[in-house]
Amino acid sequence: MSLSLSSYPTRFAILTLLSATTVFFFYKSRRHLSKRLKSLNPISQNPIPKTPRGKIFFISQTGTSKTLAKSLHSLLNLNGFEFDLVDPKEYEPEDLHKESFVVIVSSTWEDGKPPSNAGFFVDWLTESADDFRVGSLLLSKCKFAIFGVGSGSYGETFNAVGRDFSKKLKKLGGVEVLEVCEGDVDEGNLDEVFGKWSKRVVGALSSLGENGGYMGNGIGDGSEDEAVSEGDDDEEYDDEFEENDEESGIVDLEDIAGKGPSRKKGVNDKLINGKLNGGTVNGEKAMVTPVIRASLEK
Ligand SMILES: Cc1cc2nc3c(=O)[nH]c(=O)nc-3n(C[C@H](O)[C@H](O)[C@H](O)COP(=O)(O)O)c2cc1C
């Protein structure tokens, strides 16, 4: 049977073939175009991960530390560093491991204890730091600096809380970027000491920004003149950062890291067995240890 171009079936077959080819190439070119557009716009595919804003915690009974923390907050904002001023009472310490930079301004009270707004925060840190299974990498992404407010007349417990914070955060892997600064209300120069220390915080943040250790939008280049907006103090800031002390003693870190004691209701509510219910034991708020929590979430 001979095929003639003029025959109806042949024309129909050619037309069908042409249509199918056109549809195929149209589809292919659209896919190619959309792929190209995506590759030209990498942000839509790989959004830049959001680094959490820094946190300034004020731990204060009568407001002194809170006032100082507020002034540091203004100074950091003025220098382009994004920080939140936080009352630890309102903070979930379980989120600490997500923080990139934490500043604590804390006073010390009777018997070297912290003010009441830090009760849970301190208990959480103590439990976590004392539990060898939590490990020393829990806060390894968190850099921190501490300013203590106390009175020298209390002798051994002078600024005990600030020093204790430093020890516990370091034990959990936090990286202390400045030595604890111990302000003494009895000396009459607390504001001045705090002002100098604040400048060193700005300097440290500027240096970290350059090294990619902190993703604020700091405008300084690490020099004190540029980083600090007021004052004429020429004290050098200390930008030596302590290396993360990676001590061993970690048991099943994957299960436990980032899971210190929690006050999140959902977690506490899961503990039943007649012991814990609604996050309380005999009417008191329950502390869930990392170990209990890890086994709950398995
Ligand atoms: C009852 C009492 C106990 C104190 N105990 C200590 C202490 O043990 N160690 C210390 O360094 N300062 C101690 N202080 C001093 C406070 O830390 C100081 O007054 C500080 O300015 C309070 O800051 P705040 O208002 O931020 O809480 C104590 C003060 C009072 C009134």
The ligand as an SDF file (V2000), in Angstrom:
LIG
                    3D

 31 33  0  0  0  0  0  0  0  0999 V2000
   19.1240   41.6140  101.9590 C   0  0  0  0  0  0  0  0  0  0  0  0
   20.2420   41.7980  100.9920 C   0  0  0  0  0  0  0  0  0  0  0  0
   21.1500   40.7650  100.7810 C   0  0  0  0  0  0  0  0  0  0  0  0
   22.2070   40.9320   99.8800 C   0  0  0  0  0  0  0  0  0  0  0  0
   23.0900   39.9040   99.6930 N   0  0  0  0  0  0  0  0  0  0  0  0
   24.1470   40.0780   98.8610 C   0  0  0  0  0  0  0  0  0  0  0  0
   25.1150   39.0480   98.6850 C   0  0  0  0  0  0  0  0  0  0  0  0
   25.0500   37.9850   99.2870 O   0  0  0  0  0  0  0  0  0  0  0  0
   26.1280   39.2770   97.8100 N   0  0  0  0  0  0  0  0  0  0  0  0
   26.2580   40.4250   97.1150 C   0  0  0  0  0  0  0  0  0  0  0  0
   27.2060   40.5540   96.3340 O   0  0  0  0  0  0  0  0  0  0  0  0
   25.3380   41.4260   97.2590 N   0  0  0  0  0  0  0  0  0  0  0  0
   24.3070   41.2860   98.1140 C   0  0  0  0  0  0  0  0  0  0  0  0
   23.3870   42.2800   98.2720 N   0  0  0  0  0  0  0  0  0  0  0  0
   23.5550   43.5450   97.5240 C   0  0  0  0  0  0  0  0  0  0  0  0
   22.6740   43.5970   96.2820 C   0  0  0  0  0  0  0  0  0  0  0  0
   23.1460   42.7470   95.2990 O   0  0  0  0  0  0  0  0  0  0  0  0
   22.6540   45.0320   95.7610 C   0  0  0  0  0  0  0  0  0  0  0  0
   21.8600   45.7970   96.6410 O   0  0  0  0  0  0  0  0  0  0  0  0
   22.1610   45.1830   94.3630 C   0  0  0  0  0  0  0  0  0  0  0  0
   22.2740   46.5320   94.0100 O   0  0  0  0  0  0  0  0  0  0  0  0
   20.7370   44.7630   94.1530 C   0  0  0  0  0  0  0  0  0  0  0  0
   20.4690   44.8240   92.7740 O   0  0  0  0  0  0  0  0  0  0  0  0
   19.0340   44.5660   92.1520 P   0  0  0  0  0  0  0  0  0  0  0  0
   18.1930   45.7470   92.4990 O   0  0  0  0  0  0  0  0  0  0  0  0
   19.2430   44.4750   90.6920 O   0  0  0  0  0  0  0  0  0  0  0  0
   18.4950   43.3140   92.7200 O   0  0  0  0  0  0  0  0  0  0  0  0
   22.3320   42.1360   99.1730 C   0  0  0  0  0  0  0  0  0  0  0  0
   21.4250   43.1690   99.3770 C   0  0  0  0  0  0  0  0  0  0  0  0
   20.3840   42.9950  100.2890 C   0  0  0  0  0  0  0  0  0  0  0  0
   19.4230   44.1340  100.4890 C   0  0  0  0  0  0  0  0  0  0  0  0
  1  2  1  0
  2  3  1  0
  2 30  2  0
  3  4  2  0
  4  5  1  0
  4 28  1  0
  5  6  2  0
  6  7  1  0
  6 13  1  0
  7  8  2  0
  7  9  1  0
  9 10  1  0
 10 11  2  0
 10 12  1  0
 12 13  2  0
 13 14  1  0
 14 15  1  0
 14 28  1  0
 15 16  1  0
 16 17  1  0
 16 18  1  0
 18 19  1  0
 18 20  1  0
 20 21  1  0
 20 22  1  0
 22 23  1  0
 23 24  1  0
 24 25  2  0
 24 26  1  0
 24 27  1  0
 28 29  2  0
 29 30  1  0
 30 31  1  0
M  END
$$$$
